[in-house]
Amino acid sequence: MAEIVRKHGHRTSMNRRDEDGKEKWAKHYSSNHQILLVGEGDFSFSLSLAMSFGSASNIVATSLDSYDILIKKYNRAKSNLGILRYFGAQLLHGVDSINMKLHTDLRIRKFDRIVYNFPHAGFLGKESDHLVIMMHKNLVRGFFMNAIDMLLPNGEVHVTHKTAPPFDSWNIEELATQSGLTLIECIDFKIEDYPGYNNKRGDGKDSDLPFPLGKCCTFKFILSSQAMEYLTTSHHRRNPQQPQEIPLQRGNARMDSNPSSVMMKSKECFWIFREYFNHARLTSGKADDFLTYSVKDMLRIGFERYKAENHGKPLDGYVDLLKELHSLSKQRVTFLQKWLMEMDHYRL
């Protein structure tokens, strides 16, 4: 860190240059943007932006992993985090992209740019497998559904993604459109545009190794006019064409944000079956005819994750997790029924 500080000068002098109003750019990103980075690996992308700006005071960088797991996974994570902290970045760990808008430190924040580089739900089979693709798509869809509530006026959501088969079958643009976003630009991604950035696998024993990039692009989205009108005028009032969906999703959000909830304490079950819970959250109130994937599909993904993370071990642990899932699902139904009864009573 000392070497980087010597290269870029003392922090007070950097802040003074920022105060002079000189805007600095790193490809699509400006030192004047409030930037949220989602799903960081070793935080080298965040650091690349900070070095280009000469400051990180406009950056909130997050990871799904906890701090302790990060520094075990990535050799340079601890150093990168130290430098980012020195330059004024806000660093958050244990942030899940599918419910990040509920995070205590993000709940009231809005951003000019929300960036997710190479979203990936884990190595749980062949990338061309239908269920693996579905798992990845659910992750991206959940991210979009959160990001739309976290944008400042004229803000953008950026996703960098591989565009060669089978990754093109994720249909990133379609997922964004379904979430109320509109594509404004798709630009080839070149890693050399971000000096010091090292893409990481992020999962399994080779977490700290890079993955081959191949052809990939940065997709840029803005809120669609319909979504913007809904967010600014209705304040998330119930959509009259879908009278059940929004109330149930509100109930899910209330349940997720309740720290005393029994469900929130079951970390292993939530990790193994995260697609199941995400599916339940996003599809509450929708008729079966409109659902692309079934609960059975979500459970199969959980089974594949358990096998991948417990290779060679007996399935007794998986059976125990299924029993726990059954219990949690019953609690969820009871919670939502009670919540809807409270809503009906309030309306009366």
C-alpha positions in Angstrom: 0.0 0.0 0.0 2.8 2.4 0.8 4.1 2.1 -2.8 0.7 3.0 -4.2 0.4 6.0 -1.8 3.9 7.2 -2.9 2.8 6.9 -6.6 -0.4 8.8 -6.1 0.5 11.3 -3.5 -0.8 12.1 -0.1 -4.5 11.6 0.5 -5.2 15.3 1.4 -3.6 16.4 -1.8 -5.9 14.1 -3.8 -8.9 15.4 -2.0 -7.8 18.9 -2.8 -7.7 18.1 -6.5 -11.2 16.6 -6.3 -12.4 19.8 -4.6 -11.0 21.8 -7.5 -13.8 20.1 -9.6 -11.6 18.2 -12.1 -13.7 15.3 -13.2 -11.8 12.1 -13.9 -12.9 9.2 -16.1 -12.3 5.4 -16.2 -14.0 4.2 -19.3 -17.7 4.4 -18.5 -17.3 5.8 -15.0 -16.7 9.2 -13.6 -15.3 10.5 -10.3 -18.5 12.5 -10.1 -20.7 9.3 -10.2 -22.0 7.7 -7.1 -21.0 4.1 -7.9 -22.2 0.8 -6.4 -20.1 -2.2 -7.3 -21.8 -5.6 -6.8 -20.3 -9.1 -6.4 -16.7 -8.0 -6.2 -14.1 -10.8 -6.1 -10.7 -9.6 -4.9 -11.9 -6.0 -5.2 -9.3 -5.2 -8.0 -12.0 -3.7 -10.2 -12.9 -1.2 -7.4 -9.3 -0.5 -6.9 -8.7 0.2 -10.6 -11.5 2.8 -10.6 -10.1 4.3 -7.4 -6.6 4.6 -8.8 -8.0 6.3 -12.0 -10.1 8.8 -9.9 -7.4 9.4 -7.3 -10.0 8.8 -4.7 -12.7 6.2 -3.8 -15.0 8.4 -1.8 -17.7 8.0 -4.5 -17.5 4.2 -4.4 -19.5 1.6 -2.5 -18.0 -1.8 -3.2 -19.7 -5.0 -2.1 -19.1 -8.7 -2.0 -21.3 -11.8 -1.3 -18.5 -13.3 0.7 -17.7 -12.2 4.3 -14.4 -10.4 4.9 -12.9 -13.6 6.5 -13.7 -15.7 3.5 -12.5 -13.1 1.1 -9.0 -12.9 2.5 -8.8 -16.7 2.5 -10.0 -17.0 -1.1 -7.9 -14.2 -2.7 -4.3 -13.5 -2.1 -4.5 -9.8 -2.8 -8.0 -9.1 -1.3 -6.7 -7.9 2.1 -4.2 -5.5 0.4 -6.8 -4.2 -2.1 -9.3 -3.7 0.7 -6.8 -1.8 2.8 -6.0 0.6 -0.1 -9.7 1.2 -0.9 -10.4 1.9 2.7 -7.5 4.4 2.8 -8.8 6.2 -0.3 -12.3 6.5 1.3 -14.4 3.7 -0.2 -17.3 2.2 1.7 -16.8 -1.6 1.8 -19.6 -4.0 2.5 -19.5 -7.8 2.8 -22.2 -10.4 2.9 -24.3 -8.4 0.4 -26.5 -10.6 -1.8 -27.4 -9.1 -5.1 -30.9 -10.5 -5.0 -31.9 -8.6 -1.8 -29.3 -5.9 -1.6 -31.9 -3.1 -1.5 -32.9 -4.4 1.9 -29.3 -4.2 3.3 -29.0 -1.8 6.3 -26.3 0.3 4.6 -28.0 0.4 1.2 -31.7 0.8 2.1 -31.8 4.5 1.6 -28.9 4.9 -0.9 -29.3 5.8 -4.6 -26.6 5.6 -7.2 -25.6 7.0 -10.7 -24.1 3.6 -11.7 -24.8 0.2 -10.4 -22.2 -2.3 -11.8 -22.2 -6.1 -11.7 -19.2 -7.6 -13.6 -19.6 -11.2 -14.7 -22.5 -12.3 -12.5 -22.3 -16.1 -11.8 -24.3 -18.3 -9.5 -21.5 -20.9 -9.0 -19.9 -23.9 -10.8 -22.6 -26.5 -10.3 -22.5 -28.3 -13.7 -21.9 -27.7 -17.4 -22.5 -24.1 -18.3 -24.7 -25.4 -21.2 -27.0 -27.3 -18.9 -30.5 -25.9 -18.9 -30.8 -25.8 -15.1 -27.4 -24.2 -14.7 -28.4 -21.5 -17.2 -31.7 -21.0 -15.3 -29.8 -20.6 -12.0 -27.6 -17.8 -13.6 -30.7 -16.1 -15.1 -32.5 -16.1 -11.7 -29.4 -14.4 -10.2 -29.3 -11.7 -12.8 -33.1 -11.2 -12.7 -33.0 -10.8 -8.9 -30.1 -8.3 -9.3 -32.1 -6.2 -11.8 -35.2 -6.2 -9.6 -33.2 -4.7 -6.8 -31.2 -2.3 -8.9 -34.2 -0.5 -10.3 -35.1 0.7 -6.8 -31.5 2.0 -6.2 -31.0 4.3 -9.1 -30.7 8.1 -9.1 -32.4 10.0 -11.9 -30.6 9.3 -15.1 -28.8 6.4 -13.4 -27.6 3.4 -15.3 -27.3 -0.4 -14.5 -24.2 -2.0 -16.1 -23.7 -5.8 -16.5 -20.5 -7.1 -18.1 -21.1 -10.6 -19.4 -19.7 -13.2 -21.9 -21.6 -13.2 -25.2 -20.4 -16.4 -26.8 -22.4 -19.6 -26.4 -23.7 -20.9 -24.0 -23.5 -17.6 -22.1 -25.5 -15.8 -24.8 -28.5 -18.0 -23.8 -28.8 -16.1 -20.5 -30.6 -13.4 -22.6 -29.4 -10.5 -20.5 -31.4 -7.9 -22.4 -34.6 -9.9 -22.1 -34.1 -10.2 -18.3 -33.5 -6.5 -18.0 -36.6 -5.7 -20.0 -38.7 -8.0 -17.8 -37.4 -6.0 -14.8 -38.3 -2.6 -16.2 -35.0 -1.7 -17.8 -34.1 -0.6 -21.3 -30.8 -1.3 -23.1 -29.1 1.9 -24.3 -25.7 0.6 -25.3 -23.7 -2.6 -25.5 -19.9 -2.1 -25.7 -17.1 -4.7 -26.1 -15.4 -5.2 -22.8 -11.6 -4.9 -22.7 -9.9 -5.7 -19.5 -6.9 -3.4 -20.4 -9.3 -0.5 -20.0 -9.1 -1.2 -16.2 -5.5 -1.4 -15.2 -4.9 -3.7 -12.3 -8.3 -5.5 -12.6 -8.1 -9.3 -12.3 -11.2 -11.3 -13.1 -11.6 -14.3 -10.7 -13.5 -17.6 -10.8 -14.7 -16.9 -7.3 -15.9 -20.4 -6.5 -14.4 -23.7 -5.5 -10.7 -24.5 -5.0 -9.6 -22.4 -7.9 -11.4 -19.2 -6.7 -8.3 -17.0 -7.1 -7.6 -18.1 -10.7 -8.8 -16.0 -13.6 -11.4 -17.4 -16.1 -11.0 -17.1 -19.8 -12.9 -14.0 -20.9 -13.4 -14.6 -24.6 -15.9 -12.3 -26.2 -17.8 -10.2 -23.7 -19.7 -6.9 -23.5 -20.8 -4.3 -21.0 -24.6 -3.9 -21.2 -25.9 -0.5 -20.2 -29.5 -0.1 -19.0 -31.7 2.7 -17.9 -35.1 2.6 -16.3 -37.8 2.2 -19.0 -40.3 5.0 -19.2 -43.1 2.7 -17.8 -40.9 1.6 -14.9 -39.8 5.2 -14.2 -43.4 6.4 -14.1 -44.4 3.6 -11.8 -41.5 4.2 -9.4 -41.9 8.0 -9.3 -45.7 8.3 -9.2 -47.1 5.2 -7.6 -44.6 4.7 -4.9 -45.0 1.0 -5.4 -48.7 1.0 -5.1 -50.4 -2.2 -6.1 -50.7 -2.8 -9.9 -54.5 -3.2 -10.6 -53.7 -5.7 -13.3 -51.9 -8.0 -10.8 -53.9 -7.6 -7.6 -52.0 -10.3 -5.7 -48.4 -10.0 -6.8 -47.3 -6.7 -5.2 -48.9 -7.3 -1.8 -47.3 -10.7 -1.4 -43.9 -9.4 -2.6 -44.2 -6.6 0.0 -44.9 -9.3 2.6 -41.8 -11.1 1.5 -39.7 -7.9 1.8 -41.0 -7.3 5.2 -40.2 -10.9 6.2 -36.6 -10.6 4.8 -35.9 -7.4 6.5 -37.0 -8.7 9.9 -33.8 -9.6 11.8 -35.7 -11.6 14.4 -37.2 -13.8 11.8 -36.5 -17.5 12.4 -35.9 -17.9 8.6 -33.1 -15.4 8.5 -31.1 -17.5 11.1 -31.0 -20.6 8.9 -27.9 -19.7 6.9 -26.9 -23.1 5.5 -30.4 -23.8 4.3 -30.7 -20.4 2.7 -27.4 -20.9 1.0 -28.1 -24.3 -0.5 -31.7 -23.4 -1.5 -31.1 -19.7 -2.4 -32.7 -20.1 -5.8 -35.8 -21.7 -4.2 -36.2 -18.7 -1.9 -35.5 -16.2 -4.6 -38.1 -18.0 -6.8 -40.7 -17.8 -4.1 -39.9 -14.1 -3.5 -40.2 -13.1 -7.2 -43.2 -15.2 -8.1 -45.6 -14.6 -5.2 -49.1 -14.0 -6.4 -48.4 -15.0 -10.0 -50.5 -17.6 -11.7 -48.7 -20.9 -12.6 -49.3 -20.2 -16.3 -46.8 -17.3 -16.1 -44.1 -19.2 -14.3 -41.2 -20.3 -16.5 -39.6 -22.7 -13.9 -41.1 -24.9 -11.2 -40.3 -25.3 -7.5 -39.0 -28.8 -8.5 -36.4 -27.1 -10.8 -35.3 -24.8 -7.9 -34.9 -27.8 -5.6 -32.8 -29.6 -8.1 -30.4 -26.7 -8.2 -30.2 -26.9 -4.5 -29.4 -30.6 -4.7 -26.6 -29.9 -7.3 -25.1 -27.2 -5.0 -25.1 -29.6 -2.0 -23.4 -32.3 -4.0 -20.8 -29.9 -5.4 -19.9 -28.5 -1.9 -20.1 -31.9 -0.1 -18.4 -34.2 -2.7 -18.3 -37.8 -1.6 -20.2 -37.2 1.7 -23.5 -39.1 2.5 -26.8 -37.4 1.7 -28.0 -37.4 5.3 -27.1 -33.7 5.6 -29.1 -32.9 2.5 -32.2 -34.8 3.9 -31.9 -32.7 7.1 -31.7 -29.5 5.0 -34.9 -30.6 3.1 -36.7 -31.1 6.4 -35.6 -27.7 7.5 -36.7 -26.2 4.2 -40.1 -27.8 4.7 -40.4 -26.2 8.1 -39.3 -22.8 6.9 -41.7 -22.9 4.0 -44.6 -23.6 6.3 -43.5 -20.7 8.5 -43.3 -18.4 5.4 -46.9 -19.4 4.4 -48.2 -18.7 7.9 -46.4 -15.4 8.0 -47.8 -14.2 4.6 -51.3 -15.4 5.5 -51.2 -13.4 8.8 -49.8 -10.4 7.0 -52.5 -10.4 4.3 -55.2 -10.7 7.0 -53.7 -7.6 8.7 -53.8 -5.8 5.4 -57.5 -6.7 4.9 -58.3 -5.6 8.4 -56.5 -2.3 7.9 -58.5 -1.6 4.7 -61.7 -2.2 6.5 
